[in-house]
Amino acid sequence: MSENTTDPNVAATPEPSAFAEALQRRLKDGRIVQGRRCLYVRDQLILSDLAAVLLEEELGEIQGQRDREHPFLDELGLQLWGVATQENESLVVTAARLQSVALARVEEITSDREADALRGRLGKPGGTIGERWLLDPVIVSLNHVFVGQPTSHGQSEKPPATTLAQRVLEPGSAETDCDIAVLDTGVPASKELAEWHPELDEALRRDPSNPAFPDDLDTLYSPPPQLRPLAGHGTFIAGLVRLVAPDLVLSPYAVLDPDGLGDDITIARALWHVASPPRSVPVLSLSFGAYTYDDAPPPVVSSVIDRLPRTTVVVAAAGNNGSHRPFYPAASGNVVAVASFDDDRGVVRPTPWTNFGPWVDVCAPGVDLLSTYVVGSYEIPAVDPSNPPTIEKFGEPRPSARWTGTSFSAPLVAAEIARRVRDDWETGTLPIGPLTADQAWRDLQAELSPLQSVRDVGLEYWPPIDPRTPRQP
């Protein structure tokens, strides 16, 4: 069942925005629910294998049906269940209740014989009680919904803005190994992107052979030329990556729809694909995030990130709610979390809307950045409903836009790390072997200074080229 909220830490905005209207449409469709502390997919629970065994009776009472359409979950020890909640109980309450029941049943097991019997039901070898609990966590969670992080998703309204300034990128080539994966809204079909930004299109490595990601397509319109709220988000990010490092080869993955929404399962499936051999991309850029109902890491995305090679670096947007509340995946311990700063009047300060806290690692420019965009029209609702909306038009031949948010700070840092790995690969290797992404991140940390602020936003990073100014080759 749906829940009302006034919590500023979820995706609703206090002023009219295209995203707010799109979110309301999605909530009315019924698949997504807005809780008091998070967004989640209706009637879906994520359970660990152990929790599913412990809660067989309770799952039957709520008409639980296991979804087996995602085989990668088996390797993570997780399961997706469709359920029917009780009439007067939200799914958040159901998840918390089931978690409590499962944990209580764990505490009731007092002998190795009981532990072995339970392991037998799980199809796992025997062991002591202590060993068993270490290997099999009790997880009952929601399938949380993640949102992209331009500031139209936070407390300030800043949609993409048309600009006369343009940025023409240097020619690209995707003939070498992929340097960075951008998991976002995807990019337009090659026919359109090659017309608008041929240099960017040539630098992309698409993955048409994979049925899970047939063309990484950002569908953009609803209908043409009306752009959906986060249409072009991935294209904008890809342009920023190549601004920092023109030689990088990018692989785009569409894990958010053009309204800017994606769930734990969908995003984790893409992460699993990117990290699996022979791909094993060294740097992953994620410009989205989610709050969770219990402030614990979302189980599926977190499990996949935990299994990535230690040399892989995941960079994620810290979020735009002006909050210190953990925002995932950025708040995960093994992810580089990137906040935003501005230097209005020459003074570098964290933006008022950027998230902050000890879990933030680095802060980068995030206001009115200029990058590649897509052709179409963007409608901004008027504050007064009796007035017509404002129309932003992005035209050919090289559509560009200015946009604001931690969505665009994160890829600057990700590109810097990937650039260092690529430069080492091209010029030779270190005495101990090729530079890995994790070492490149440690090297970058050693070069940067903390941004001086009462807010904890980590180190101050400036890209080699100002991302707010036009650049011609």
Buried (B, 14 or more C-beta within 10 A) or exposed (E): BBBEBEBBBBBBBEEBBBBBBBBEEBBEEEEBBBBBBBBBBBBBBBBBBBBBBBBEEBBEEBEBEEEEEBEBBEEBBBBBBBBEBEEEEBBBBBBBBBBEBBEEBBEEBEEBEEBBEBBEEBEBEBBEBEBBBEEBBBBBBBBBBBBBBBBBBBBBBBBBBBBEEBBBBEEBEBEEBBBBBBBBBBBBBBEBBBBBBBBBBBBBBBBEEEEEBEBBBBBBBEEEBBBBBBBBBBBBBBBBBBBBBBBBBBBBBBBBBBBBBBBBBBBBBBBBBBBEEEBBBBBBBBBBBBBBBBEEBBBBBBBBBEEBEEBBBBBBBBBBBBBBBBBBBBBBEBBBBBBBBBEEEEEBBBBEBBBBBEBBBBBBBBBBBBBBBBBBBBBBBEEEEEEEEEEBEBEEEBBBBBBBBBBBBBBBBBBBBBBBBBBBBEEEEEEEEEBBBBBBBEEBBEEBEEBEBEBBBBBBBBBEEEBBEEBEE
